[in-house]
Amino acid sequence: MAGAEACQNLQWSDTPMKDDSTIIHLRQPGLVSDPLTEIAREGAQRMLAAALKAEADSFVEMFSHERLPDGRQRVVRHGVGPERVILWGDNQDENGASIWMRSGSRIFE
């Protein structure tokens, strides 16, 4: 490793810490009161909800040919269950849809 030898020869005086460190306070994501930001956030939440619904629908469709011995579809969408909060990035969304296998295991939330 060509750079390894050079890095091992550094002395403490070669990498001094600054004594005048500046602390920058970042804004909390939920505290933005700009109307344009709120419109963008709501639009992004609607887009994410639509994308998740489309992904769930295509997943169920992908397994629509699989059947249980009694003829029922193996992978089904159970509509909307109890509301729960989904955290993504700096935002949160409420959703209740999920996909289950009839064997009882949850596949997709």
TORVO-493929 format. One record per residue: x, y, z negated of N, C-alpha, C in turn; residue number from 1. Coordinates in Angstrom, 2 decimals. Last residue first. Layout:
BEGIN
<site><n_east>X</n_east><n_north>Y</n_north><n_up>Z</n_up><ca_east>X</ca_east><ca_north>Y</ca_north><ca_up>Z</ca_up><c_east>X</c_east><c_north>Y</c_north><c_up>Z</c_up><pos>NUM</pos></site>
...
END
This chain:
BEGIN
<site><n_east>-45.03</n_east><n_north>-4.23</n_north><n_up>-4.29</n_up><ca_east>-45.80</ca_east><ca_north>-3.23</ca_north><ca_up>-5.02</ca_up><c_east>-45.74</c_east><c_north>-1.93</c_north><c_up>-4.28</c_up><pos>109</pos></site>
<site><n_east>-45.06</n_east><n_north>-7.56</n_north><n_up>-3.30</n_up><ca_east>-44.78</ca_east><ca_north>-6.19</ca_north><ca_up>-2.90</ca_up><c_east>-45.64</c_east><c_north>-5.26</c_north><c_up>-3.72</c_up><pos>108</pos></site>
<site><n_east>-45.57</n_east><n_north>-10.05</n_north><n_up>-4.55</n_up><ca_east>-44.54</ca_east><ca_north>-9.92</ca_north><ca_up>-3.52</ca_up><c_east>-44.12</c_east><c_north>-8.47</c_north><c_up>-3.35</c_up><pos>107</pos></site>
<site><n_east>-46.35</n_east><n_north>-11.88</n_north><n_up>-7.42</n_up><ca_east>-46.44</ca_east><ca_north>-10.58</ca_north><ca_up>-6.74</ca_up><c_east>-45.28</c_east><c_north>-10.46</c_north><c_up>-5.77</c_up><pos>106</pos></site>
<site><n_east>-47.75</n_east><n_north>-15.12</n_north><n_up>-7.52</n_up><ca_east>-46.58</ca_east><ca_north>-14.27</ca_north><ca_up>-7.65</ca_up><c_east>-46.75</c_east><c_north>-13.00</c_north><c_up>-6.83</c_up><pos>105</pos></site>
<site><n_east>-49.92</n_east><n_north>-16.80</n_north><n_up>-7.09</n_up><ca_east>-49.91</ca_east><ca_north>-15.97</ca_north><ca_up>-8.29</ca_up><c_east>-48.71</c_east><c_north>-15.07</c_north><c_up>-8.43</c_up><pos>104</pos></site>
<site><n_east>-50.41</n_east><n_north>-18.06</n_north><n_up>-4.80</n_up><ca_east>-49.82</ca_east><ca_north>-18.89</ca_north><ca_up>-5.85</ca_up><c_east>-49.70</c_east><c_north>-18.11</c_north><c_up>-7.15</c_up><pos>103</pos></site>
<site><n_east>-51.16</n_east><n_north>-16.17</n_north><n_up>-3.04</n_up><ca_east>-52.23</ca_east><ca_north>-16.82</ca_north><ca_up>-3.79</ca_up><c_east>-51.70</c_east><c_north>-17.78</c_north><c_up>-4.85</c_up><pos>102</pos></site>
<site><n_east>-49.10</n_east><n_north>-13.36</n_north><n_up>-3.39</n_up><ca_east>-49.29</ca_east><ca_north>-14.68</ca_north><ca_up>-2.80</ca_up><c_east>-50.38</c_east><c_north>-15.34</c_north><c_up>-3.63</c_up><pos>101</pos></site>
<site><n_east>-50.02</n_east><n_north>-9.91</n_north><n_up>-3.11</n_up><ca_east>-49.81</ca_east><ca_north>-11.12</ca_north><ca_up>-3.90</ca_up><c_east>-49.85</c_east><c_north>-12.34</c_north><c_up>-3.01</c_up><pos>100</pos></site>
<site><n_east>-49.32</n_east><n_north>-6.51</n_north><n_up>-3.15</n_up><ca_east>-49.55</ca_east><ca_north>-7.69</ca_north><ca_up>-2.32</ca_up><c_east>-49.17</c_east><c_north>-8.91</c_north><c_up>-3.14</c_up><pos>99</pos></site>
<site><n_east>-50.96</n_east><n_north>-3.50</n_north><n_up>-4.31</n_up><ca_east>-49.92</ca_east><ca_north>-4.51</ca_north><ca_up>-4.36</ca_up><c_east>-50.30</c_east><c_north>-5.68</c_north><c_up>-3.46</c_up><pos>98</pos></site>
<site><n_east>-51.73</n_east><n_north>-0.15</n_north><n_up>-5.28</n_up><ca_east>-51.82</ca_east><ca_north>-1.26</ca_north><ca_up>-4.33</ca_up><c_east>-50.68</c_east><c_north>-2.24</c_north><c_up>-4.54</c_up><pos>97</pos></site>
<site><n_east>-51.59</n_east><n_north>2.11</n_north><n_up>-6.81</n_up><ca_east>-52.12</ca_east><ca_north>0.93</ca_north><ca_up>-7.44</ca_up><c_east>-52.15</c_east><c_north>-0.27</c_north><c_up>-6.53</c_up><pos>96</pos></site>
<site><n_east>-49.79</n_east><n_north>5.04</n_north><n_up>-7.70</n_up><ca_east>-50.17</ca_east><ca_north>4.05</ca_north><ca_up>-6.71</ca_up><c_east>-50.71</c_east><c_north>2.84</c_north><c_up>-7.45</c_up><pos>95</pos></site>
<site><n_east>-48.45</n_east><n_north>8.24</n_north><n_up>-7.86</n_up><ca_east>-49.33</ca_east><ca_north>7.27</ca_north><ca_up>-8.49</ca_up><c_east>-49.85</c_east><c_north>6.34</c_north><c_up>-7.42</c_up><pos>94</pos></site>
<site><n_east>-45.08</n_east><n_north>9.34</n_north><n_up>-7.97</n_up><ca_east>-46.30</ca_east><ca_north>9.13</ca_north><ca_up>-7.22</ca_up><c_east>-47.14</c_east><c_north>8.13</c_north><c_up>-7.97</c_up><pos>93</pos></site>
<site><n_east>-42.51</n_east><n_north>11.77</n_north><n_up>-8.48</n_up><ca_east>-43.24</ca_east><ca_north>10.58</ca_north><ca_up>-8.88</ca_up><c_east>-44.53</c_east><c_north>10.53</c_north><c_up>-8.11</c_up><pos>92</pos></site>
<site><n_east>-39.15</n_east><n_north>12.90</n_north><n_up>-7.68</n_up><ca_east>-40.60</ca_east><ca_north>13.01</ca_north><ca_up>-7.73</ca_up><c_east>-41.22</c_east><c_north>11.73</c_north><c_up>-8.27</c_up><pos>91</pos></site>
<site><n_east>-36.53</n_east><n_north>12.65</n_north><n_up>-7.14</n_up><ca_east>-36.89</ca_east><ca_north>13.62</ca_north><ca_up>-8.17</ca_up><c_east>-38.38</c_east><c_north>13.69</c_north><c_up>-8.39</c_up><pos>90</pos></site>
<site><n_east>-36.66</n_east><n_north>9.28</n_north><n_up>-6.32</n_up><ca_east>-35.88</ca_east><ca_north>10.51</ca_north><ca_up>-6.27</ca_up><c_east>-36.23</c_east><c_north>11.41</c_north><c_up>-7.43</c_up><pos>89</pos></site>
<site><n_east>-39.55</n_east><n_north>8.05</n_north><n_up>-7.55</n_up><ca_east>-38.69</ca_east><ca_north>7.99</ca_north><ca_up>-6.37</ca_up><c_east>-37.98</c_east><c_north>9.32</c_north><c_up>-6.26</c_up><pos>88</pos></site>
<site><n_east>-41.64</n_east><n_north>6.15</n_north><n_up>-9.61</n_up><ca_east>-40.63</ca_east><ca_north>7.20</ca_north><ca_up>-9.55</ca_up><c_east>-39.76</c_east><c_north>6.99</c_north><c_up>-8.32</c_up><pos>87</pos></site>
<site><n_east>-45.00</n_east><n_north>5.62</n_north><n_up>-9.89</n_up><ca_east>-43.81</ca_east><ca_north>5.15</ca_north><ca_up>-9.19</ca_up><c_east>-42.85</c_east><c_north>6.33</c_north><c_up>-9.09</c_up><pos>86</pos></site>
<site><n_east>-47.39</n_east><n_north>4.82</n_north><n_up>-12.27</n_up><ca_east>-46.54</ca_east><ca_north>5.88</ca_north><ca_up>-11.75</ca_up><c_east>-45.30</c_east><c_north>5.24</c_north><c_up>-11.13</c_up><pos>85</pos></site>
<site><n_east>-50.49</n_east><n_north>3.22</n_north><n_up>-11.58</n_up><ca_east>-49.20</ca_east><ca_north>3.24</ca_north><ca_up>-12.25</ca_up><c_east>-48.34</c_east><c_north>4.30</c_north><c_up>-11.57</c_up><pos>84</pos></site>
<site><n_east>-53.85</n_east><n_north>2.08</n_north><n_up>-11.83</n_up><ca_east>-52.90</ca_east><ca_north>3.13</ca_north><ca_up>-11.44</ca_up><c_east>-51.62</c_east><c_north>2.99</c_north><c_up>-12.24</c_up><pos>83</pos></site>
<site><n_east>-54.74</n_east><n_north>-1.29</n_north><n_up>-11.08</n_up><ca_east>-54.62</ca_east><ca_north>-0.20</ca_north><ca_up>-12.05</ca_up><c_east>-53.57</c_east><c_north>0.82</c_north><c_up>-11.60</c_up><pos>82</pos></site>
<site><n_east>-55.18</n_east><n_north>-1.76</n_north><n_up>-7.52</n_up><ca_east>-55.21</ca_east><ca_north>-2.23</ca_north><ca_up>-8.90</ca_up><c_east>-55.13</c_east><c_north>-1.04</c_north><c_up>-9.85</c_up><pos>81</pos></site>
<site><n_east>-56.69</n_east><n_north>-1.97</n_north><n_up>-4.48</n_up><ca_east>-56.08</ca_east><ca_north>-1.05</ca_north><ca_up>-5.42</ca_up><c_east>-56.28</c_east><c_north>-1.58</c_north><c_up>-6.83</c_up><pos>80</pos></site>
<site><n_east>-56.15</n_east><n_north>-4.85</n_north><n_up>-2.51</n_up><ca_east>-56.72</ca_east><ca_north>-3.52</ca_north><ca_up>-2.66</ca_up><c_east>-55.96</c_east><c_north>-2.67</c_north><c_up>-3.65</c_up><pos>79</pos></site>
<site><n_east>-54.57</n_east><n_north>-7.11</n_north><n_up>-2.30</n_up><ca_east>-55.65</ca_east><ca_north>-7.08</ca_north><ca_up>-3.27</ca_up><c_east>-56.19</c_east><c_north>-5.68</c_north><c_up>-3.51</c_up><pos>78</pos></site>
<site><n_east>-53.67</n_east><n_north>-8.81</n_north><n_up>0.51</n_up><ca_east>-53.60</ca_east><ca_north>-7.50</ca_north><ca_up>-0.15</ca_up><c_east>-54.81</c_east><c_north>-7.40</c_north><c_up>-1.05</c_up><pos>77</pos></site>
<site><n_east>-52.10</n_east><n_north>-12.03</n_north><n_up>0.69</n_up><ca_east>-53.25</ca_east><ca_north>-11.14</ca_north><ca_up>0.79</ca_up><c_east>-52.95</c_east><c_north>-9.82</c_north><c_up>0.10</c_up><pos>76</pos></site>
<site><n_east>-50.93</n_east><n_north>-14.99</n_north><n_up>1.99</n_up><ca_east>-50.51</ca_east><ca_north>-13.66</ca_north><ca_up>1.51</ca_up><c_east>-51.65</c_east><c_north>-12.69</c_north><c_up>1.76</c_up><pos>75</pos></site>
<site><n_east>-52.58</n_east><n_north>-17.20</n_north><n_up>2.85</n_up><ca_east>-51.63</ca_east><ca_north>-17.33</ca_north><ca_up>1.75</ca_up><c_east>-51.24</c_east><c_north>-15.97</c_north><c_up>1.16</c_up><pos>74</pos></site>
<site><n_east>-56.07</n_east><n_north>-17.50</n_north><n_up>3.47</n_up><ca_east>-54.81</ca_east><ca_north>-16.85</ca_north><ca_up>3.84</ca_up><c_east>-53.87</c_east><c_north>-16.86</c_north><c_up>2.63</c_up><pos>73</pos></site>
<site><n_east>-57.59</n_east><n_north>-20.78</n_north><n_up>3.14</n_up><ca_east>-57.50</ca_east><ca_north>-19.35</ca_north><ca_up>2.84</ca_up><c_east>-56.12</c_east><c_north>-18.82</c_north><c_up>3.21</c_up><pos>72</pos></site>
<site><n_east>-57.49</n_east><n_north>-23.53</n_north><n_up>3.52</n_up><ca_east>-57.79</ca_east><ca_north>-22.67</ca_north><ca_up>4.66</ca_up><c_east>-57.73</c_east><c_north>-21.18</c_north><c_up>4.39</c_up><pos>71</pos></site>
<site><n_east>-56.62</n_east><n_north>-25.20</n_north><n_up>1.54</n_up><ca_east>-58.08</ca_east><ca_north>-25.04</ca_north><ca_up>1.65</ca_up><c_east>-58.48</c_east><c_north>-24.05</c_north><c_up>2.75</c_up><pos>70</pos></site>
<site><n_east>-53.82</n_east><n_north>-24.99</n_north><n_up>1.74</n_up><ca_east>-54.48</ca_east><ca_north>-26.23</ca_north><ca_up>2.16</ca_up><c_east>-56.00</c_east><c_north>-26.11</c_north><c_up>2.30</c_up><pos>69</pos></site>
<site><n_east>-53.31</n_east><n_north>-21.64</n_north><n_up>3.06</n_up><ca_east>-53.30</ca_east><ca_north>-22.62</ca_north><ca_up>1.98</ca_up><c_east>-53.98</c_east><c_north>-23.89</c_north><c_up>2.46</c_up><pos>68</pos></site>
<site><n_east>-51.47</n_east><n_north>-20.36</n_north><n_up>5.89</n_up><ca_east>-52.71</ca_east><ca_north>-20.69</ca_north><ca_up>5.19</ca_up><c_east>-52.44</c_east><c_north>-21.67</c_north><c_up>4.05</c_up><pos>67</pos></site>
<site><n_east>-50.03</n_east><n_north>-17.92</n_north><n_up>7.91</n_up><ca_east>-49.81</ca_east><ca_north>-18.92</ca_north><ca_up>6.86</ca_up><c_east>-51.09</c_east><c_north>-19.11</c_north><c_up>6.05</c_up><pos>66</pos></site>
<site><n_east>-50.66</n_east><n_north>-15.82</n_north><n_up>9.57</n_up><ca_east>-50.83</ca_east><ca_north>-17.17</ca_north><ca_up>10.11</ca_up><c_east>-50.65</c_east><c_north>-18.25</c_north><c_up>9.05</c_up><pos>65</pos></site>
<site><n_east>-49.94</n_east><n_north>-13.52</n_north><n_up>8.23</n_up><ca_east>-51.37</ca_east><ca_north>-13.82</ca_north><ca_up>8.35</ca_up><c_east>-51.63</c_east><c_north>-15.23</c_north><c_up>8.89</c_up><pos>64</pos></site>
<site><n_east>-47.48</n_east><n_north>-12.43</n_north><n_up>7.80</n_up><ca_east>-47.74</ca_east><ca_north>-13.74</ca_north><ca_up>7.21</ca_up><c_east>-49.20</c_east><c_north>-14.17</c_north><c_up>7.35</c_up><pos>63</pos></site>
<site><n_east>-47.67</n_east><n_north>-9.98</n_north><n_up>9.08</n_up><ca_east>-46.58</ca_east><ca_north>-10.87</ca_north><ca_up>9.46</ca_up><c_east>-46.82</c_east><c_north>-12.30</c_north><c_up>8.94</c_up><pos>62</pos></site>
<site><n_east>-49.73</n_east><n_north>-8.72</n_north><n_up>7.68</n_up><ca_east>-49.97</ca_east><ca_north>-9.18</ca_north><ca_up>9.05</ca_up><c_east>-48.92</c_east><c_north>-10.19</c_north><c_up>9.49</c_up><pos>61</pos></site>
<site><n_east>-48.39</n_east><n_north>-8.04</n_north><n_up>5.35</n_up><ca_east>-49.50</ca_east><ca_north>-8.98</ca_north><ca_up>5.27</ca_up><c_east>-49.78</c_east><c_north>-9.57</c_north><c_up>6.66</c_up><pos>60</pos></site>
<site><n_east>-46.57</n_east><n_north>-6.21</n_north><n_up>6.52</n_up><ca_east>-46.08</ca_east><ca_north>-7.39</ca_north><ca_up>5.80</ca_up><c_east>-47.17</c_east><c_north>-8.45</c_north><c_up>5.70</c_up><pos>59</pos></site>
<site><n_east>-48.23</n_east><n_north>-4.23</n_north><n_up>7.50</n_up><ca_east>-47.46</ca_east><ca_north>-5.03</ca_north><ca_up>8.46</ca_up><c_east>-46.90</c_east><c_north>-6.29</c_north><c_up>7.81</c_up><pos>58</pos></site>
<site><n_east>-49.24</n_east><n_north>-3.24</n_north><n_up>5.06</n_up><ca_east>-50.15</ca_east><ca_north>-3.82</ca_north><ca_up>6.06</ca_up><c_east>-49.39</c_east><c_north>-4.69</c_north><c_up>7.06</c_up><pos>57</pos></site>
<site><n_east>-46.89</n_east><n_north>-2.27</n_north><n_up>3.89</n_up><ca_east>-47.63</ca_east><ca_north>-3.35</ca_north><ca_up>3.24</ca_up><c_east>-48.56</c_east><c_north>-4.03</c_north><c_up>4.24</c_up><pos>56</pos></site>
<site><n_east>-46.25</n_east><n_north>-0.23</n_north><n_up>5.73</n_up><ca_east>-45.31</ca_east><ca_north>-1.33</ca_north><ca_up>5.50</ca_up><c_east>-46.02</c_east><c_north>-2.53</c_north><c_up>4.86</c_up><pos>55</pos></site>
<site><n_east>-48.48</n_east><n_north>1.43</n_north><n_up>5.45</n_up><ca_east>-48.20</ca_east><ca_north>0.81</ca_north><ca_up>6.74</ca_up><c_east>-47.25</c_east><c_north>-0.37</c_north><c_up>6.59</c_up><pos>54</pos></site>
<site><n_east>-48.14</n_east><n_north>2.20</n_north><n_up>2.77</n_up><ca_east>-49.35</ca_east><ca_north>1.48</ca_north><ca_up>3.17</ca_up><c_east>-49.10</c_east><c_north>0.76</c_north><c_up>4.49</c_up><pos>53</pos></site>
<site><n_east>-45.69</n_east><n_north>3.57</n_north><n_up>2.94</n_up><ca_east>-45.80</ca_east><ca_north>2.37</ca_north><ca_up>2.10</ca_up><c_east>-47.02</c_east><c_north>1.54</c_north><c_up>2.48</c_up><pos>52</pos></site>
<site><n_east>-46.46</n_east><n_north>5.68</n_north><n_up>4.64</n_up><ca_east>-45.42</ca_east><ca_north>4.73</ca_north><ca_up>5.07</ca_up><c_east>-45.48</c_east><c_north>3.45</c_north><c_up>4.26</c_up><pos>51</pos></site>
<site><n_east>-48.34</n_east><n_north>7.00</n_north><n_up>3.05</n_up><ca_east>-48.76</ca_east><ca_north>6.42</ca_north><ca_up>4.33</ca_up><c_east>-47.74</c_east><c_north>5.39</c_north><c_up>4.82</c_up><pos>50</pos></site>
<site><n_east>-46.68</n_east><n_north>7.80</n_north><n_up>0.93</n_up><ca_east>-47.82</ca_east><ca_north>6.92</ca_north><ca_up>0.67</ca_up><c_east>-48.29</c_east><c_north>6.24</c_north><c_up>1.95</c_up><pos>49</pos></site>
<site><n_east>-44.93</n_east><n_north>9.50</n_north><n_up>2.32</n_up><ca_east>-44.42</ca_east><ca_north>8.30</ca_north><ca_up>1.67</ca_up><c_east>-45.54</c_east><c_north>7.31</c_north><c_up>1.40</c_up><pos>48</pos></site>
<site><n_east>-46.71</n_east><n_north>11.52</n_north><n_up>3.12</n_up><ca_east>-45.99</ca_east><ca_north>10.74</ca_north><ca_up>4.13</ca_up><c_east>-45.46</c_east><c_north>9.44</c_north><c_up>3.54</c_up><pos>47</pos></site>
<site><n_east>-47.49</n_east><n_north>12.51</n_north><n_up>0.62</n_up><ca_east>-48.49</ca_east><ca_north>11.91</ca_north><ca_up>1.51</ca_up><c_east>-47.83</c_east><c_north>11.04</c_north><c_up>2.57</c_up><pos>46</pos></site>
<site><n_east>-45.00</n_east><n_north>13.49</n_north><n_up>-0.27</n_up><ca_east>-45.69</ca_east><ca_north>12.43</ca_north><ca_up>-1.03</ca_up><c_east>-46.74</c_east><c_north>11.74</c_north><c_up>-0.17</c_up><pos>45</pos></site>
<site><n_east>-44.54</n_east><n_north>15.47</n_north><n_up>1.63</n_up><ca_east>-43.62</ca_east><ca_north>14.33</ca_north><ca_up>1.54</ca_up><c_east>-44.25</c_east><c_north>13.18</c_north><c_up>0.78</c_up><pos>44</pos></site>
<site><n_east>-46.63</n_east><n_north>17.23</n_north><n_up>1.00</n_up><ca_east>-46.58</ca_east><ca_north>16.60</ca_north><ca_up>2.31</ca_up><c_east>-45.67</c_east><c_north>15.37</c_north><c_up>2.31</c_up><pos>43</pos></site>
<site><n_east>-45.83</n_east><n_north>18.00</n_north><n_up>-1.57</n_up><ca_east>-47.10</ca_east><ca_north>17.29</ca_north><ca_up>-1.39</ca_up><c_east>-47.14</c_east><c_north>16.57</c_north><c_up>-0.05</c_up><pos>42</pos></site>
<site><n_east>-43.41</n_east><n_north>19.31</n_north><n_up>-0.89</n_up><ca_east>-43.41</ca_east><ca_north>18.16</ca_north><ca_up>-1.80</ca_up><c_east>-44.68</c_east><c_north>17.33</c_north><c_up>-1.63</c_up><pos>41</pos></site>
<site><n_east>-44.32</n_east><n_north>21.41</n_north><n_up>0.74</n_up><ca_east>-43.39</ca_east><ca_north>20.41</ca_north><ca_up>1.29</ca_up><c_east>-43.39</c_east><c_north>19.15</c_north><c_up>0.43</c_up><pos>40</pos></site>
<site><n_east>-45.87</n_east><n_north>22.80</n_north><n_up>-1.13</n_up><ca_east>-46.50</ca_east><ca_north>22.27</ca_north><ca_up>0.09</ca_up><c_east>-45.63</c_east><c_north>21.17</c_north><c_up>0.69</c_up><pos>39</pos></site>
<site><n_east>-43.84</n_east><n_north>23.50</n_north><n_up>-2.95</n_up><ca_east>-44.95</ca_east><ca_north>22.64</ca_north><ca_up>-3.38</ca_up><c_east>-45.66</c_east><c_north>22.02</c_north><c_up>-2.19</c_up><pos>38</pos></site>
<site><n_east>-42.30</n_east><n_north>25.20</n_north><n_up>-1.36</n_up><ca_east>-41.71</ca_east><ca_north>23.96</ca_north><ca_up>-1.88</ca_up><c_east>-42.79</c_east><c_north>23.00</c_north><c_up>-2.32</c_up><pos>37</pos></site>
<site><n_east>-44.13</n_east><n_north>27.27</n_north><n_up>-0.98</n_up><ca_east>-43.65</ca_east><ca_north>26.52</ca_north><ca_up>0.18</ca_up><c_east>-43.03</c_east><c_north>25.18</c_north><c_up>-0.25</c_up><pos>36</pos></site>
<site><n_east>-44.45</n_east><n_north>28.30</n_north><n_up>-3.62</n_up><ca_east>-45.57</ca_east><ca_north>27.65</ca_north><ca_up>-2.91</ca_up><c_east>-45.13</c_east><c_north>26.81</c_north><c_up>-1.71</c_up><pos>35</pos></site>
<site><n_east>-42.22</n_east><n_north>27.74</n_north><n_up>-6.24</n_up><ca_east>-42.33</ca_east><ca_north>28.29</ca_north><ca_up>-4.90</ca_up><c_east>-43.45</c_east><c_north>27.57</c_north><c_up>-4.14</c_up><pos>34</pos></site>
<site><n_east>-41.53</n_east><n_north>26.77</n_north><n_up>-8.66</n_up><ca_east>-42.86</ca_east><ca_north>27.35</ca_north><ca_up>-8.54</ca_up><c_east>-43.09</c_east><c_north>28.01</c_north><c_up>-7.18</c_up><pos>33</pos></site>
<site><n_east>-39.93</n_east><n_north>24.05</n_north><n_up>-10.02</n_up><ca_east>-39.95</ca_east><ca_north>24.94</ca_north><ca_up>-8.86</ca_up><c_east>-41.37</c_east><c_north>25.46</c_north><c_up>-8.68</c_up><pos>32</pos></site>
<site><n_east>-39.74</n_east><n_north>22.16</n_north><n_up>-12.01</n_up><ca_east>-39.97</ca_east><ca_north>23.54</ca_north><ca_up>-12.41</ca_up><c_east>-40.00</c_east><c_north>24.52</c_north><c_up>-11.25</c_up><pos>31</pos></site>
<site><n_east>-39.00</n_east><n_north>19.59</n_north><n_up>-11.40</n_up><ca_east>-40.42</ca_east><ca_north>19.86</ca_north><ca_up>-11.55</ca_up><c_east>-40.74</c_east><c_north>21.32</c_north><c_up>-11.84</c_up><pos>30</pos></site>
<site><n_east>-36.17</n_east><n_north>19.61</n_north><n_up>-11.40</n_up><ca_east>-36.91</ca_east><ca_north>19.46</ca_north><ca_up>-10.15</ca_up><c_east>-38.39</c_east><c_north>19.81</c_north><c_up>-10.27</c_up><pos>29</pos></site>
<site><n_east>-34.43</n_east><n_north>22.16</n_north><n_up>-13.12</n_up><ca_east>-35.18</ca_east><ca_north>20.92</ca_north><ca_up>-13.24</ca_up><c_east>-36.06</c_east><c_north>20.79</c_north><c_up>-12.01</c_up><pos>28</pos></site>
<site><n_east>-31.34</n_east><n_north>23.52</n_north><n_up>-11.95</n_up><ca_east>-32.78</ca_east><ca_north>23.62</ca_north><ca_up>-12.17</ca_up><c_east>-33.40</c_east><c_north>22.24</c_north><c_up>-12.32</c_up><pos>27</pos></site>
<site><n_east>-28.24</n_east><n_north>23.36</n_north><n_up>-13.71</n_up><ca_east>-29.07</ca_east><ca_north>23.02</ca_north><ca_up>-12.56</ca_up><c_east>-30.54</c_east><c_north>23.13</c_north><c_up>-12.92</c_up><pos>26</pos></site>
<site><n_east>-25.76</n_east><n_north>25.48</n_north><n_up>-14.79</n_up><ca_east>-27.01</ca_east><ca_north>24.83</ca_north><ca_up>-15.18</ca_up><c_east>-27.86</c_east><c_north>24.61</c_north><c_up>-13.94</c_up><pos>25</pos></site>
<site><n_east>-22.38</n_east><n_north>25.11</n_north><n_up>-14.77</n_up><ca_east>-23.50</ca_east><ca_north>25.56</ca_north><ca_up>-13.94</ca_up><c_east>-24.73</c_east><c_north>24.78</c_north><c_up>-14.37</c_up><pos>24</pos></site>
<site><n_east>-19.59</n_east><n_north>26.21</n_north><n_up>-16.41</n_up><ca_east>-20.72</ca_east><ca_north>25.30</ca_north><ca_up>-16.50</ca_up><c_east>-21.86</c_east><c_north>25.89</c_north><c_up>-15.70</c_up><pos>23</pos></site>
<site><n_east>-16.19</n_east><n_north>26.36</n_north><n_up>-15.70</n_up><ca_east>-17.47</ca_east><ca_north>27.03</ca_north><ca_up>-15.56</ca_up><c_east>-18.57</c_east><c_north>25.98</c_north><c_up>-15.59</c_up><pos>22</pos></site>
<site><n_east>-13.13</n_east><n_north>26.40</n_north><n_up>-17.49</n_up><ca_east>-14.18</ca_east><ca_north>25.63</ca_north><ca_up>-16.82</ca_up><c_east>-15.49</c_east><c_north>26.41</c_north><c_up>-16.82</c_up><pos>21</pos></site>
<site><n_east>-10.48</n_east><n_north>27.40</n_north><n_up>-18.01</n_up><ca_east>-11.61</ca_east><ca_north>28.30</ca_north><ca_up>-17.77</ca_up><c_east>-12.73</c_east><c_north>27.58</c_north><c_up>-17.01</c_up><pos>20</pos></site>
<site><n_east>-8.43</n_east><n_north>25.64</n_north><n_up>-18.10</n_up><ca_east>-9.00</ca_east><ca_north>26.03</ca_north><ca_up>-19.39</ca_up><c_east>-10.26</c_east><c_north>26.87</c_north><c_up>-19.21</c_up><pos>19</pos></site>
<site><n_east>-7.96</n_east><n_north>22.85</n_north><n_up>-15.98</n_up><ca_east>-8.21</ca_east><ca_north>24.28</ca_north><ca_up>-16.13</ca_up><c_east>-8.83</c_east><c_north>24.55</c_north><c_up>-17.49</c_up><pos>18</pos></site>
<site><n_east>-5.34</n_east><n_north>20.50</n_north><n_up>-16.25</n_up><ca_east>-6.76</ca_east><ca_north>20.81</ca_north><ca_up>-16.39</ca_up><c_east>-6.90</c_east><c_north>22.31</c_north><c_up>-16.55</c_up><pos>17</pos></site>
<site><n_east>-2.74</n_east><n_north>19.65</n_north><n_up>-13.89</n_up><ca_east>-3.22</ca_east><ca_north>20.33</ca_north><ca_up>-15.10</ca_up><c_east>-4.73</c_east><c_north>20.55</c_north><c_up>-15.08</c_up><pos>16</pos></site>
<site><n_east>-0.96</n_east><n_north>17.63</n_north><n_up>-12.59</n_up><ca_east>-2.43</ca_east><ca_north>17.67</ca_north><ca_up>-12.51</ca_up><c_east>-3.01</c_east><c_north>18.36</c_north><c_up>-13.74</c_up><pos>15</pos></site>
<site><n_east>1.71</n_east><n_north>17.79</n_north><n_up>-13.14</n_up><ca_east>1.30</ca_east><ca_north>17.90</ca_north><ca_up>-11.74</ca_up><c_east>-0.21</c_east><c_north>18.02</c_north><c_up>-11.58</c_up><pos>14</pos></site>
<site><n_east>2.05</n_east><n_north>17.27</n_north><n_up>-15.80</n_up><ca_east>2.14</ca_east><ca_north>18.67</ca_north><ca_up>-15.39</ca_up><c_east>1.74</c_east><c_north>18.87</c_north><c_up>-13.93</c_up><pos>13</pos></site>
<site><n_east>1.98</n_east><n_north>14.49</n_north><n_up>-15.83</n_up><ca_east>0.86</ca_east><ca_north>15.23</ca_north><ca_up>-16.40</ca_up><c_east>0.88</c_east><c_north>16.69</c_north><c_up>-15.95</c_up><pos>12</pos></site>
<site><n_east>3.17</n_east><n_north>13.24</n_north><n_up>-12.65</n_up><ca_east>3.38</ca_east><ca_north>13.61</ca_north><ca_up>-14.04</ca_up><c_east>2.18</c_east><c_north>14.41</c_north><c_up>-14.53</c_up><pos>11</pos></site>
<site><n_east>3.04</n_east><n_north>10.55</n_north><n_up>-10.38</n_up><ca_east>2.53</ca_east><ca_north>11.84</ca_north><ca_up>-10.82</ca_up><c_east>2.80</c_east><c_north>12.04</c_north><c_up>-12.30</c_up><pos>10</pos></site>
<site><n_east>3.77</n_east><n_north>8.11</n_north><n_up>-9.37</n_up><ca_east>4.84</ca_east><ca_north>8.99</ca_north><ca_up>-9.81</ca_up><c_east>4.35</c_east><c_north>10.35</c_north><c_up>-10.29</c_up><pos>9</pos></site>
<site><n_east>1.63</n_east><n_north>6.77</n_north><n_up>-8.34</n_up><ca_east>2.13</ca_east><ca_north>6.32</ca_north><ca_up>-9.62</ca_up><c_east>3.20</c_east><c_north>7.26</c_north><c_up>-10.18</c_up><pos>8</pos></site>
<site><n_east>1.21</n_east><n_north>7.84</n_north><n_up>-5.82</n_up><ca_east>0.26</ca_east><ca_north>8.16</ca_north><ca_up>-6.88</ca_up><c_east>0.80</c_east><c_north>7.79</c_north><c_up>-8.25</c_up><pos>7</pos></site>
<site><n_east>3.27</n_east><n_north>6.72</n_north><n_up>-4.32</n_up><ca_east>3.24</ca_east><ca_north>8.16</ca_north><ca_up>-4.52</ca_up><c_east>2.33</c_east><c_north>8.54</c_north><c_up>-5.67</c_up><pos>6</pos></site>
<site><n_east>2.57</n_east><n_north>4.01</n_north><n_up>-4.27</n_up><ca_east>3.80</ca_east><ca_north>4.42</ca_north><ca_up>-4.93</ca_up><c_east>3.77</c_east><c_north>5.92</c_north><c_up>-5.24</c_up><pos>5</pos></site>
<site><n_east>0.14</n_east><n_north>4.02</n_north><n_up>-2.81</n_up><ca_east>0.15</ca_east><ca_north>3.60</ca_north><ca_up>-4.21</ca_up><c_east>1.40</c_east><c_north>4.08</c_north><c_up>-4.93</c_up><pos>4</pos></site>
<site><n_east>0.21</n_east><n_north>4.55</n_north><n_up>-0.11</n_up><ca_east>-0.06</ca_east><ca_north>5.66</ca_north><ca_up>-1.01</ca_up><c_east>0.05</c_east><c_north>5.31</c_north><c_up>-2.48</c_up><pos>3</pos></site>
<site><n_east>0.78</n_east><n_north>2.00</n_north><n_up>1.04</n_up><ca_east>1.69</ca_east><ca_north>3.13</ca_north><ca_up>1.23</ca_up><c_east>1.46</c_east><c_north>4.24</c_north><c_up>0.21</c_up><pos>2</pos></site>
<site><n_east>0.85</n_east><n_north>-1.18</n_north><n_up>0.00</n_up><ca_east>0.00</ca_east><ca_north>0.00</ca_north><ca_up>0.00</ca_up><c_east>0.89</c_east><c_north>1.23</c_north><c_up>0.00</c_up><pos>1</pos></site>
END
